């Protein structure tokens, strides 16, 4: 190439190059390597003069206690594959985000990590229930889910309030893109053209403006991805796929009681009877009937959805019908 062309393109572009795709490690591997590194450093420094640190309420913690602390962390994050699966999904398998979520979970009061540390200090066994870990992930440091402060768990029923529409639109968009996987021989196409998404949902009676607003919200929150993942604006998106975080929100939104209960407490309720019934369960009972709250919340969501959508009688809409059937079943199970 001439020197003029090189000056315009840069010297590196004049040579052949090869791009290599390095797959991201799993969340379990990320957390496991980090804990093993810290544990190794502690054991390496254990022969030195012991240092001590003051914990809450004047409790002194030395190196031996810190090793037990790391052991408790291993129990929380590595004893169950589900915890690592949740962390990796919410982070879309980004290493830095996995570590951020792990830090937030440890700091959550819902985890009851003080009990885990106490159990290892006195030498008793520890069993951390999955529902407590999930609650710590969903609610973070607060008693309720505060959407503005949570970067990874989102209220799938209240992503955009500019136009009145079905509160299940977020789940319906995720379900639509998930069902759109097309297999051609040994290859699998996970992307759905944005125009096809609009046509599919418009046939259900949903306004295109609502579809655009919620698609934009899903892109900005990383629940769906464009073919160019750096594009997070609906107006510029062309090909869409569901992300690991979106897959987890779809699964939780359809029937996970911990997630549904947290969202029932913060989702705007537009029907007075449903609002009063849910509020009454908290105000007039010493122990709120959480099963009743979840069941009533699901009934409200499905009833509101019926006002805004009409599912065509076609095999391509089986996934949309299955979505509401699973939510109805979850509502019945919650009351038992």
C-alpha positions in Angstrom: 0.0 0.0 0.0 1.1 3.5 -0.5 2.2 5.7 2.3 -0.9 7.9 1.8 -3.2 4.9 2.3 -1.2 3.8 5.4 -1.5 7.2 6.9 -5.3 7.2 6.4 -5.8 3.6 7.7 -3.0 3.1 10.2 0.0 0.8 9.9 -1.6 -2.2 11.6 -4.4 -2.4 9.0 -1.8 -3.1 6.3 -1.1 -6.5 7.8 -3.3 -9.6 7.9 -4.9 -10.1 11.3 -7.1 -12.7 12.9 -9.7 -12.1 15.5 -10.1 -14.8 18.2 -13.3 -15.2 20.2 -12.5 -16.2 23.9 -15.6 -17.6 25.6 -16.4 -16.0 29.0 -15.9 -18.4 32.0 -19.0 -19.5 33.9 -20.0 -17.5 37.0 -19.2 -20.5 39.2 -15.6 -20.5 37.9 -15.2 -16.8 38.4 -16.4 -16.9 42.1 -14.5 -20.1 42.8 -11.2 -18.7 41.5 -11.6 -15.5 43.4 -12.4 -17.3 46.7 -9.5 -19.8 46.2 -7.1 -16.9 45.6 -8.2 -15.1 48.8 -8.1 -18.4 50.8 -4.6 -19.1 49.5 -3.4 -15.6 50.5 -4.8 -16.0 54.0 -3.2 -19.4 54.5 0.1 -18.0 53.2 0.1 -15.1 55.7 -1.1 -17.3 58.6 2.5 -18.1 59.6 3.2 -14.4 60.1 2.2 -12.5 63.2 -1.6 -12.5 63.3 -3.4 -9.3 62.7 -6.9 -8.8 64.0 -9.8 -6.6 62.8 -12.9 -5.3 64.6 -16.2 -6.4 63.3 -19.6 -5.1 64.3 -20.5 -4.9 68.1 -16.8 -5.0 69.0 -16.3 -8.6 67.8 -12.6 -9.2 67.1 -11.8 -11.2 63.9 -8.4 -12.7 63.3 -6.9 -14.7 60.4 -8.5 -17.9 61.6 -11.9 -16.3 61.6 -11.3 -14.9 58.1 -10.6 -18.3 56.8 -13.9 -19.4 58.2 -15.5 -16.4 56.6 -14.2 -17.5 53.2 -15.5 -21.0 53.9 -18.9 -19.6 54.6 -18.8 -17.7 51.3 -18.0 -21.0 49.5 -21.1 -22.5 51.1 -23.3 -19.7 49.8 -22.0 -19.4 46.3 -20.5 -22.8 45.4 -22.6 -25.4 47.3 -25.5 -25.0 44.8 -25.2 -24.7 41.0 -28.4 -22.6 41.0 -26.8 -19.7 42.8 -24.0 -19.5 40.2 -26.5 -19.9 37.4 -28.5 -16.9 38.7 -25.5 -14.7 39.1 -24.2 -15.6 35.6 -27.6 -15.1 34.0 -28.2 -11.7 35.6 -24.7 -10.5 34.6 -25.1 -11.8 31.1 -21.9 -13.8 31.9 -19.8 -10.6 32.2 -17.0 -11.3 34.7 -16.9 -7.9 36.3 -20.7 -7.8 36.7 -20.7 -11.3 38.3 -18.3 -10.0 41.0 -20.5 -6.9 41.5 -23.6 -8.9 42.1 -21.8 -11.3 44.4 -20.6 -8.3 46.5 -24.2 -7.0 46.7 -25.5 -10.4 47.7 -23.0 -10.6 50.6 -24.0 -7.1 51.8 -27.8 -8.0 51.7 -29.4 -8.4 55.2 -31.8 -10.9 53.7 -29.0 -13.4 53.3 -28.4 -13.7 57.0 -24.7 -14.0 56.5 -24.1 -13.2 60.1 -25.7 -16.6 60.9 -23.4 -18.3 58.4 -20.3 -16.8 60.0 -21.5 -17.6 63.5 -22.2 -21.2 62.5 -18.6 -21.6 61.3 -17.1 -19.9 64.3 -18.8 -22.3 66.8 -18.3 -25.3 64.5 -21.9 -26.1 63.7 -23.2 -27.1 60.2 -24.6 -24.5 57.9 -27.3 -24.9 55.3 -28.1 -21.7 53.4 -31.7 -22.0 51.8 -31.9 -21.1 48.2 -34.9 -18.9 48.8 -32.9 -16.8 51.1 -30.1 -16.3 48.5 -32.8 -15.5 45.9 -34.4 -13.0 48.2 -31.0 -11.3 48.8 -30.5 -11.1 45.0 -33.9 -9.7 44.3 -34.3 -7.2 47.2 -30.6 -6.3 47.7 -30.1 -4.1 50.8 -33.7 -2.9 51.1 -36.9 -4.4 52.5 -38.5 -4.0 49.1 -37.3 -4.1 45.6 -36.0 -0.6 44.8 -35.8 -0.5 41.0 -33.6 2.6 40.8 -30.9 1.1 42.9 -30.9 -2.4 41.4 -28.9 -2.7 38.1 -29.5 -6.4 37.6 -33.0 -7.4 38.8 -35.8 -5.5 37.1 -39.6 -5.3 37.5 -40.7 -7.0 34.3 -44.3 -5.8 34.9 -43.4 -2.1 35.1 -40.6 -1.3 32.7 -42.4 1.6 31.0 -45.4 3.7 32.0 -45.7 6.2 29.2 -48.7 4.4 27.7 -51.4 2.2 29.2 -50.9 -1.4 28.0 -50.8 -4.9 29.3 -48.5 -5.4 32.3 -47.4 -8.7 30.7 -46.0 -7.0 27.7 -42.4 -7.4 28.9 -42.9 -11.2 29.4 -44.7 -11.5 26.0 -41.9 -9.8 24.2 -39.4 -12.1 25.9 -41.5 -15.2 25.1 -42.0 -14.1 21.5 -38.2 -13.7 20.9 -37.5 -16.9 22.7 -40.0 -18.9 20.5 -38.5 -17.4 17.4 -35.5 -19.6 17.3 -35.2 -21.0 13.8 -33.2 -24.2 13.1 -31.7 -24.6 9.7 -29.8 -27.9 9.5 -27.2 -27.9 12.2 -27.3 -24.2 12.7 -29.6 -22.3 15.0 -30.6 -18.7 14.5 -31.5 -17.0 17.8 -32.2 -13.6 16.4 -35.6 -12.3 15.4 -36.1 -9.4 13.1 -37.5 -6.4 14.9 -40.2 -6.0 12.1 -41.3 -9.5 12.8 -41.6 -8.8 16.5 -43.8 -5.8 15.8 -46.0 -7.7 13.3 -46.4 -10.6 15.7 -47.5 -8.5 18.7 -49.6 -6.1 16.7 -51.7 -9.1 15.6 -52.5 -9.6 19.3 -53.9 -6.0 19.5 -51.0 -4.3 21.1 -50.2 -0.8 19.9 -46.9 -0.4 18.0 -45.9 2.6 20.2 -46.2 0.4 23.3 -44.1 -2.3 21.7 -41.4 0.3 20.8 -41.3 1.7 24.3 -41.0 -1.6 26.0 -38.5 -3.0 23.5 -36.4 0.1 24.2 -36.6 -0.5 27.9 -35.7 -4.2 27.6 -32.7 -3.2 25.4 -31.4 -0.6 27.9 -31.7 -3.1 30.8 -29.9 -5.9 28.9 -32.9 -8.3 28.9 -32.8 -8.5 25.1 -29.8 -7.8 22.9 -29.4 -6.4 19.4 -27.3 -8.1 16.8 -24.8 -5.3 17.5 -24.8 -5.6 21.4 -23.5 -2.0 21.7 -26.9 -0.7 20.3 -29.4 -0.2 23.1 -31.9 2.0 21.3 -35.0 0.5 19.8 -35.0 2.9 16.8 -31.6 1.6 15.7 -32.1 -2.1 16.5 -32.6 -4.6 13.7 -32.2 -8.2 14.9 -33.1 -9.1 18.5 -32.4 -12.0 20.8 -33.2 -12.8 24.4 -30.3 -12.5 26.8 -29.5 -14.8 29.7 -30.8 -12.1 32.1 -34.0 -11.9 30.0 -34.4 -15.7 30.1 -34.1 -15.6 33.9 -36.6 -12.8 34.2 -39.0 -14.7 32.0 -38.7 -17.8 34.1 -39.1 -15.9 37.4 -41.9 -13.7 36.1 -44.1 -16.6 35.1 -44.0 -18.4 38.4 -41.3 -17.8 41.0 -42.9 -16.8 44.3 -40.0 -14.8 45.7 -39.8 -12.7 42.6 -43.6 -12.3 42.2 -44.0 -11.3 45.9 -41.3 -8.6 45.6 -42.9 -7.2 42.4 -46.4 -7.3 43.9 -45.2 -4.8 46.5 -43.9 -2.2 44.0 -45.9 -2.6 40.8 -48.7 0.0 40.3 -52.1 -1.5 40.7 -54.8 0.2 38.6 -57.8 -1.7 39.9 -59.0 -0.4 43.3 -60.4 -3.8 44.5 -57.2 -5.6 43.8 -55.1 -2.8 45.4 -57.3 -2.8 48.6 -57.2 -6.6 48.8 -53.4 -6.7 48.6 -53.0 -3.8 51.0 -55.4 -5.4 53.4 -53.3 -8.6 53.6 -50.5 -6.5 55.0 -52.4 -4.1 57.2 -55.0 -6.3 58.9 -52.9 -9.4 59.6 -50.0 -9.8 61.9 -48.4 -12.2 59.5 -49.3 -11.3 55.9 -50.7 -14.0 53.8 -48.0 -14.0 51.2 -49.6 -16.8 49.2 -52.8 -14.8 48.9 -50.9 -11.7 47.8 -49.1 -13.6 45.0 -52.3 -15.2 43.9 -54.2 -11.9 43.8 -51.4 -10.2 42.0 -51.3 -12.9 39.3 -55.1 -12.6 38.9 -54.7 -8.9 38.4 -52.0 -9.2 35.8 -53.8 -11.8 33.8 -57.1 -9.9 34.0 -55.4 -6.6 32.8 -53.7 -8.5 30.1 -57.0 -9.8 28.8 -58.2 -6.2 28.3 -55.3 -5.3 26.0 -54.6 -8.5 24.1 -56.4 -11.1 22.0 -54.3 -14.0 21.1 -54.9 -15.3 17.6 -55.9 -19.0 17.2 -52.7 -20.1 15.5 -50.0 -22.5 16.4 -47.3 -19.8 16.3 -49.0 -18.2 19.4 -48.9 -21.4 21.5 -46.1 -19.9 23.6 -48.2 -16.9 24.4 -51.1 -19.0 25.6 -48.8 -21.2 27.6 -47.4 -18.2 29.4 -50.8 -17.2 30.9 -51.7 -20.8 31.7 -48.5 -21.2 33.7 -49.2 -18.0 35.6 -52.7 -19.1 36.4 -51.3 -22.4 37.7 -48.7 -20.5 39.8 -51.5 -18.4 41.3 -53.5 -21.5 42.3 -50.4 -23.1 43.8 -49.6 -20.0 45.8 -52.9 -20.2 47.7 -52.4 -23.8 48.8 
